[in-house]
Amino acid sequence: MPRRLCRQRCAVPVIARYDPRMVAQVFATPDAAVAGIGDGATVMVGGFISAGSPSNLIRALVRSGPTGLTAVANNIGLGDLLDELCEHRQLARVIATFAIRASGGRTSRFEQQYRAGEVELELVPQGTLIERIRAGGAGLGGVLTRTGLGTIVAEDKRIIEIDGEQWLLERPLRADVALLKASRADTLGNLEYRLAGINFNPVMATAADLVIAEVEEIVEAGEITPERVGTPAVFVDRIVACPPIPVRWEG
């Protein structure tokens, strides 16, 4: 099998800052932060449209060049930069809620490759997607839902009857890597999100073996008050501070 992920830390020169109290490591560049993500990895990507999307990390992943990736995200090609992974055909499979534009006037690279049979798509209702990720992070065996019964969503899935009602068993989702976007991190690795930027990011942090967060600012420990911590440092492995990339959605 291909090696999906290098679990060893990157070399010391790429680390921008070291604090013995830190849970996460701080890296100098997005490229250094994504180092070690290999061919065939499953990568969760936070964000809702462009809000909370780790655009710098996505572009670094494009530059690093792993192929055969499975991406788990709310959307692709809809106000995000995840579609850029399709330019060099790095995606083999996508698990998402919004992957095809409602308007046929403009298609994404992903949609073009999907319609050509070059990449797989597992379409998941949004609430089911986030519950499957939550189950993966919590160590649960799956979730029961009525959403999708009687549709193609239920194909080849187990249906369980409870008290005379049918429920669809949806299996948990986990990933090798999660790429997140937060507003701030402290030197311990705690993350703070801004407004709608929180979306899928915190739950994805619990369901991946390696969690990499892109932030706009790194502050000293204690500057993010406990009630503003959206993801505790124990879930975060790598942090990189970089200016946000403006993304315009031309629907």
FENWO-V544971 format. One record per helix or strand. SS is the DSSP state (H for helix, E for strand). FROM is the first residue (numbers start at 1). LEN is the number of residues. If there is no record, write none. Layout:
# FENWO-V544971
ss->[SS;SS]
from->[FROM;FROM]
len->[LEN;LEN]
This chain:
# FENWO-V544971
ss->[E;H;E;E;H;E;E;E;E;H;E;E;H;E;E;H;E;H;E;H;E;E;E;E;H;H;E;H;E;H;E]
from->[5;12;15;25;30;37;42;48;51;55;69;75;82;91;98;109;120;126;143;152;159;165;175;191;195;201;208;226;231;233;238]
len->[1;3;3;3;4;1;4;1;1;10;5;1;5;6;1;7;4;13;3;3;4;6;12;2;4;5;12;3;1;3;4]
